[in-house]
Amino acid sequence: MGRTSGYRAKKADKEVVQGLRDALSRTPAYEWQHAQRLMNEIIDALGKPRGPMGGRIVPRACKVCHYFGHTKQWCPVLAKQEERKAIAEVKAEREWMRKQRARDPHAERHRNAGKHQGTLYDEIGVPWTMHPAGIGPFPCSYLGVEGGMGKWVRGADGTVKMALE
Ligand SMILES: [Zn+2]
């Protein structure tokens, strides 16, 4: 309705158009005259008029890879670049973490062990503080000190109270 041509692409024509599109996608930007010819053939094969007043639809080459047939948004070269960049970022992150661990192989283990040990002392009601040698939480009674860094504190007389009471 309303169409002047009443054209419907037949199977053979679709194959022709697909072939022309494939050829266009293999055309680099500097072969723009060839690209224009292919575009005209595609438009003819689709049975469409060549734009208003006989004007031509000008094919545009991708701004990234400089090939016709797609825009930057669908560029396989750009997609590959982005993928490589993402992989490189993950690798750099892993490398950084590896170096951090290599610099102080015990730091992370002590942090985790310390966290775990302190929580354990809290749960069983033992006041604890960090050992002055930096080897993690120890009971205040063991170190012979008052106070504590956890949920419980040790008084001067050895009594245990909840912290912040
Ligand atoms: Zn491209």
Residues whose N, C-alpha, C, O or C-beta is under 5 A from the ligand:
A	BS01	ZN	C62 V64 C65 H66 T71 C75 P76
